[in-house]
């Protein structure tokens, strides 16, 4: 089973939308989601402050500007 890392923060409407999109793939692909609040780790905050939400699967990442249904589907198919 794959692990998807989801970089997020509280009260983030883009993050909520990305998480909802990600959940649409639960029936097609077997994966777990590890949510990481960027404010709980200085390295994550520095790396992703302007990029969240970020979806990562097997080292490949999609940032806030890249996340949509098609890009998430490609991410799973490439992995």
C-alpha positions as CSV (number, residue, x, y, z in Angstrom):
1,X,0.0,0.0,0.0
2,X,1.3,3.4,-1.0
3,X,1.6,6.3,1.4
4,X,0.7,9.8,0.2
5,X,2.2,12.6,2.2
6,X,-0.2,15.6,2.3
7,X,1.4,18.9,3.5
8,X,-1.2,21.2,4.9
9,X,-2.2,23.7,7.6
10,X,-5.3,24.6,9.6
11,X,-8.0,26.7,8.0
12,X,-6.8,26.3,4.4
13,X,-9.6,26.1,1.8
14,X,-7.2,25.0,-0.9
15,X,-6.0,22.2,1.3
16,X,-9.6,21.1,1.9
17,X,-10.3,21.0,-1.8
18,X,-7.1,19.1,-2.5
19,X,-7.9,16.6,0.2
20,X,-11.4,16.1,-1.2
21,X,-9.9,15.5,-4.7
22,X,-7.4,13.0,-3.3
23,X,-10.2,11.1,-1.6
24,X,-11.8,10.5,-5.0
25,X,-9.0,8.1,-5.8
26,X,-9.5,5.8,-2.7
27,X,-11.6,3.4,-4.7
28,X,-9.1,3.1,-7.6
29,X,-5.8,3.0,-5.7
30,X,-4.7,1.6,-2.4
31,X,-3.1,4.3,-0.3
32,X,-3.0,5.9,3.1
33,X,-2.7,9.6,3.7
34,X,-0.1,11.0,6.1
35,X,-1.2,14.6,6.9
36,X,1.7,16.9,7.8
37,X,0.9,20.3,9.3
38,X,3.7,22.5,8.1
39,X,3.5,24.6,11.3
40,X,4.6,21.6,13.3
41,X,8.1,21.4,11.7
42,X,10.4,24.3,10.8
43,X,11.8,22.5,7.7
44,X,8.3,21.8,6.3
45,X,7.3,25.4,7.0
46,X,10.3,26.8,5.2
47,X,9.9,24.4,2.3
48,X,6.1,24.6,1.8
49,X,4.9,27.8,3.3
50,X,4.0,29.3,-0.1
51,X,3.3,26.0,-1.8
52,X,0.6,24.3,0.2
53,X,-1.2,22.1,-0.3
54,X,1.4,19.7,-1.5
55,X,0.7,16.1,-2.4
56,X,3.7,13.7,-2.5
57,X,3.8,10.1,-3.7
58,X,7.0,8.2,-4.0
59,X,9.1,11.4,-4.1
60,X,7.0,13.1,-6.8
61,X,5.2,16.2,-5.7
62,X,2.3,18.3,-6.8
63,X,2.0,21.8,-5.3
64,X,-1.0,24.1,-5.0
65,X,-0.7,25.3,-8.6
66,X,-0.5,21.8,-10.0
67,X,-3.2,20.0,-8.1
68,X,-6.3,19.0,-10.1
69,X,-8.1,15.8,-10.8
70,X,-6.0,15.0,-13.9
71,X,-2.6,15.7,-12.3
72,X,-3.4,13.5,-9.3
73,X,-4.5,10.7,-11.6
74,X,-1.2,11.0,-13.5
75,X,0.7,10.9,-10.2
76,X,-0.9,7.6,-9.3
77,X,-0.5,6.1,-12.7
78,X,3.2,7.0,-12.8
79,X,3.9,5.4,-9.4
